[in-house]
Amino acid sequence: MKAKQVAGEKAAEYVKDGMVVGLGTGSTAYWAVKKIGEMVKNGLNIRAIPTSEETRKQAEELNIPLVSLSDVKHIDLTIDGADEVDSNLNLIKGGGGALVREKIVAYESKKLIIIVDDSKLVDTLGEFHLPVEVVHFGCDKTLVNIEKFDCQAKLRKDDKGVFVSDNDNYIIDCNFEEIKDPKTLNQELNILPGVVETGLFVEMADMVIVGLDDGALKILE
């Protein structure tokens, strides 16, 4: 818990008055949003865009002023977590199911800060199963087509049945074991009919703040 908290609170220090800020989703981003809420309470003037309904609820409880993406020309800074970070700062995201909104917000941001604990650092992506968001129609066929890329694919389920994203889509979790060329894989998967977006965030992160269990930090750029 401490590692995630120190990373989240450090990232919040980059939020300045007047910014439009993207608020990420997940257990590490939670701490950044919490800290930003404290800063707003103490007079920080920002507008924020949440990447999930879960983050929206947290931000509203903290009285962080929210706007929609269509209300702004750009986003100054987004702070978000990741499921894996490789040595080139490429990411796998989407374990929480918010990958499409997270990627849209990240793409529109001048700066993307990723916050993780050191267990998320890997040499090569792929041990964490890659989430791919797909439309309902023909999803069984989409799954078969994804498996042609030499992976084991599985429709994500939760205690209610098939998991449904905030965008009312399904998620297929793909076990590649090792993703040596994330850029090409991302492009090829995105071409498949039925695929909305992948959880590969390639060449998007500007900075990764890594929290350690002893409360220390590493910053990768």
N, C-alpha and C positions, 0 to 999 in steps of 0.2 A: 504493500500500500504506500509506504513512504517513497519508494522510487517513483511511482506514478505521480504522487502529489508534488514532489520537488520539481519534476519535469514540467508539470502543468503550471505550477506557480511561476517558474522561471519564464515560460513562454508568455505568460500574461504581462510580463514586464515590457514586452515589445509593443503592447497596445498603447497608443497615444491619443490624446484629445482630438476629436474631429474625425477619427477614422471610421470607415465602414469595415466591419470585422466579420469574417466567416467563423461560425462556431461549430466545431467538429462534434463527432458522436463517439461514445464509448467510455470505458472506465478510466482512461487517462485524460481524455478531453474533458470529462466531468470536472476534474480539478481545475483546469484552466478556466472553464465557464464559471465555476464557483468563485474563483479569485477575481475574475472580471466583474462579477456581480458585486463583490465587496468594493471594488474600485469605482463602480458606477454609484454605489451608495455614498461614497466619499467625494463625489463630484465629477468623476470622469464622464465626458460627453462623447458618446459614440452611438452609432447605429449598427445593428448586428443582423446577420442572416443565419438562421439555424439550418443544419444539414439533415435534420430528422425531426419527427414529431416528439421523440423523447427529449431531444435537446431543446426544442421549442418550449416544452413544458417547464424544464429546468430554468430556462432564461426568463420566462414569464414570472415564475415564482421569485426570481431574483430582481425583478423589475428592470431587466435590461431592455432598452428600446429596440424593437424588432421592425425590420422592413422586408419587403420582398425583393427578389433579384431584379425585377422589372422597374423598381423604384430608383435604382442606382446605376451610374455609368460604369463603375468598376468596384472591386473590393480591394481595399488596401492590404489587408493581411488576413490569412486564414490559419487557424490553429486546429490541428486534428491529430488523431492517433493513427496507428498502423498495426497490422498483424505481423508483418515481416518487413525488414529494411535490409537491402543488400549493400555490398561495399561501394556501389555506385549511387546509392541513395534512391534506387528504384524500390517501389513498395508493392506489397499485397495488402489491400484493404477490403472490407466488406463482411468481416466476421459478424458484425452487428446488423448487417442487412441494409445499410444506408449508402452503398457505394455509388449509386447513380447521382444522387444529390451531392454527395461529397465530391465527386469528380467534376460536376458542373461548377460548383462553388470554387474548387481549387483552380480550375481552368480560367475563371474570371478574376483570379486574385493576382495582385502584383507580387505578393510574397506568400509562400506556403511554408509554415513551420510545422514539422511533425514531432510529436512528443511520444516517447516510448520508454519502457524500462529495458535494461540491457538483454533480457531474454529474447527480445524481438529482433536482435541483430543477427544476420546470417551472411555467409559468404555468397551463397546462391539462393535465389528464391525457389519456393516449391514445396518445402516440407509442410507449410500451412496450406491447406486445400484452397485452391483459387476459386473465389465466388464469381459466378457469371449470372447476371440478371437477365431473365428471358420472359417473353410474353406467354400467357396461358396457352393460346392457340398453338397446337402442334408441339407442345413442349417435350413430349416423349421423342418426337423426331429430332428436335433440336439437340436433345441429350445424346442421341445416337451419333449425330453429326459432330458434336464436340468430342466424343470418344475416339473419333477417327484421328484426333491429334495425339494419340498415344497416352491417354489418361483414363482413370476410372472416374466416372461422373455419377453423382447421386443428387436427386431432388431433395432440397433441404426441408426438413419437417420439424415441427415443434409440438408442444403438448396439445395444440388445437388441430393438428393435422399438417397439411402442407403449409410451410411458412409463406406468408404474403408480405411483400415489401410495402413501404409507405407509398410507393407508386402503383400498388395493386398488381405487382408482377411476382413471378416465382424466382427462386435462386437455385442454381445448380452448382454444387461444390465439387471441384475437380482436383483429383489427386494426380499431379504430374511428377511428384517426388523431387524433380529438379527442373528448373526453368532456366536454361542457359542463355536464351535470347528473348527476354521479356518484351522487347519492342516489336519484334516480328510476330510473336504469338498474340500479342494484344491486337495488332492490325488484322491478323488472319481470323481470329475469333469474332471480331467486330463485323466482319464481312458476312458472317453466317446469317441467313434469314432467321428471325426469331430472337436473336441476341440483341438486348438493349444496350448493355455495357459490361465490361469486365472489371474485375478488381485490381487489375495491373495499372499502377500509376507510374508511368515511365518518364523520367527526366522532368518531373514536376516539383519535387521537393527542393526548396532553397536551403533549408537548414533542418537538421535533426537534433533535437535535445534529448539526451539519454539520461534518465535518472537511475542512480545506483542505490542498492539497499541501505548503504551506510549514509545516504543523504547527499552524496557527492553527485556531480554532474559532468557529462561529456557533451561537447557541442561539435557536431560534424557539419561541414559545409562543402 
